[in-house]
Amino acid sequence: MKIISVHEGVVPISSSIRNAWIDFSSMDCSIVAVVSDVMRDGEPVVGYGFNSNGRYSAGEILRRRIIPRLLDAEPESLLSEDGQLDPTRAWDFVMKNEKPGGHGERSVAVGVMDMALFDLASKIAEQPLYRWLSDRHGDGTPDEKVFVYAAGGYYAPGKTLRDLQDEMKRFLDQGYSVVKMKIGGTDLHQDLARIEAVIEVLDGDASRLAVDVNGRFDLATALEYGRAIEPYGLFWYEEVGDPLDYQLNATLSEHYRGPIATGENLFSLQDARNLIRYGGMRPDRDYIQVDPALSYGLTEYLRIQDMLKQHGWSSRRCIPHGGHQFSLHIAAALKLGGNESYPGEFQPTGGFADGAVVQDSYVGLTDTPGIGFESKAAFYKVLRELHT
C-alpha cells in the first residue's frame, strides 16, 4: 500500500449562533483527502479527514509541515507487520522536528491527517471504523449503538425563552432525551430563567439537562453559578473556567456536588494528564470531553485512554466533543460513555449518516467501510471535489 497524493482544502461551517465566549460567524475547518494506490471498482481508495467545530482551519500547518512529512515517509514505514496501513505509525513522521508543548493549531492539523489515515486503513480492510478499531485497540465487541445528547441552546439575536423551548422540543421530537444549553453569555438571573424554561420542557426532570459555560467564568462566578444551579440536579456543569486553570476546576469540585464535564479544549496527553492530576476531577461522577479530531487524532486519544485507565477512570466517563461520525465510531469501539450531537448545525461536516435515527438518545452505526462519509451525501460531494 502506498499513498499517492494528499489534497487539502477548507470548508465553511459558519452560523449566527454564539456561546459565552465566541460566535461562529466566520467558523471554518480543514478537510483532507489521502489518495492510495489501492483500487476498488476502478477508483483509488481515499481516506478523508476534517477538524471539529470551535477551532479554525489549519491549512498552513498542513501544507508546510504535516503533508510533506507524510509524503516523505517510506511507504513501508507506515505499514504494520501484516503489511496493512497502520495510522499510528504515521504520527512520529508528521510530528518530526516539532518541539514539545504548544498544543493548539498544530494538534488540529495532525488530528485532521490522523482521521484521514484511520478512514483509509479501515476502508482498505473493508470494515467500518468502529469494528476495525475494536478488533485492534478494543476488546473486539464494540457497542452497536451509542448514547448521544443534543447540544444547542446557543445565544442568538432576538432569541426568546419561547424560542429556546421550541428548540429543545425539536430535539426531543428527534429522539434525544438529554439536551445541553449554553450559559454564561448573560447574567445569572437571566440564565436561571433560561434553565428553568428548558426544565419545563423536560417535564421538570433537570437531570436530562446539561449546561455549558465554554470556559467563561472566573472562580467567584463559577462558585456563584454553582450554588445557584446545584439544587436543580443537572446532568453536568461544563467547562466552567479556562481549560488550563486546573486550580479553578479543583476548587469548584470541592464545592459543587453535581457532575462536572471538561476537556474539549485540551489537546494532548500531557494536558489531559494534568487535568486528572490537578483538576479535582472525580471518576465516580465527572466527564472527560477530549475531542480526538482536535487533539492530535485518535493515535493520541488511545494514549489518553491508557492514561485514564492507569488513574482508575472508566472509558464510560468519556464523552467527546465534536458531534460527528469520527467520534461516534470511537465511542462505539472503545466503549465510551457517548458522543455529542449538534442537530442541524455546523454543516456539512457535523452530524451522522444520512437517515440516522436517534431513539431514546441512542444512535446506531452504519456498515459502510471507514468512517462512512460516503453515507453523508452533501459532505461526501465536498470531499470528492478535493481529488477528482
Secondary structure, 3 states (H helix, E strand, C coil): CCEEEEEEEEEECCCCCECCCCECCCCEEEEEEEEEEEEECCEEEEEEEECCCCCCCCHHHHHHHHHHHHHHCCHHHHECCCCCECHHHHHHHHCCCCCCCCCCHHHHHHHHHHHHHHHHHHHHCCCEHHHHHHHHHCCCCCCCEEEEEEECCCECCCCCHHHHHHHHHHHHHCCCCCEEEECCCCCHHHHHHHHHHHHHHCCCCHHHEEEECCCCCCHHHHHHHHHHHHHHCCCEEECCCCCCCHHHHHHHHHHCCCCEEECCCCCCHHHHHHHHHHCCCCCCCCEECCCCCCCCHHHHHHHHHHHHHHCCCCHHHECCCCCEHHHHHHHHHHCCCCEEECCCCCCCCCECCCCCCEECCEEECCCCCECCHHHCHHHHHHHHCCCC
